[in-house]
């Protein structure tokens, strides 16, 4: 099976790779992180000028209509350099939830593509990753409840919020999606930073006005499809990150001297590097199959769940091995492999941990 990108997709990957090197390369990474939200906004504006923000958005909403494979090529480049901009949450996940959601949704989608607004999905509650574990309620278009983790949502202007409009907690129906402005009355936004330097938030909603997206009580299928679209984008990011960590480790063991020779000449080190390289190739193949399945229009969701489990295993293993082969210095803030490990550990949790996706794989396989 062919896992290579097309010429156009390869150009996307190389462009994202160059952009990441120029803006978040290892030499300047700490300085860029110290710039905070202002530096991120400058990079976001540059990404808008390159047309990347409108790539995943449907043509009907002013976007380019890029598919999962094009998005994967871009995310792989971003993953190599640990870009912290909210690309998946704002340009992949939220638009998939909003598409066909009405006039306001179409207006905001066009603004996302221009870099004028940022939108984050706020779906998770205390019940973990379950789509059905929604306790936030909507009375008419007024929302009350709590959302515990809006990925990369700290600087969002709007949120896509799930709320129960029918049934009881745990029901597989009666869930709707709403647009909520970040400055809406009754909304409290609590911002926090995770170990990988991404900025997220939680929401407290107290009779907050919202704008209904699509029809009431019918959001579960839309949420599941949008989550898989975002999931595959993160798989590509994980592949880019683990390949970069492997390359950095290979460079290090070629130059690090012990007993008068480079440690890369030791057989035990070579075996570890082979394990890392095999994990990268396996992950690339799985990511490619998952992206192409999603792009087919009839995705194999069990396959996507299985790919998520295995790529997470590989990503964490590769990053841990990269840190170990660097020795004590591998844990330092100044060395990029420590940041790859932090990001891989976060990617292992975003949109469901391995246990969640194992259970999902079993359920989908038995269906």
Helices and strands as residue ranges (DSSP letters): H 7-24, G 26-28, H 29-34, H 37-49, G 59-61, H 68-80, H 87-87, I 88-93, H 94-98, H 103-114, E 119-122, E 137-139, E 142-150, E 158-164, E 175-181, E 187-193, E 199-209, E 211-213, H 220-255, E 257-258, E 261-262, G 263-265, H 267-295, H 301-326, G 327-331, H 336-347, H 354-366
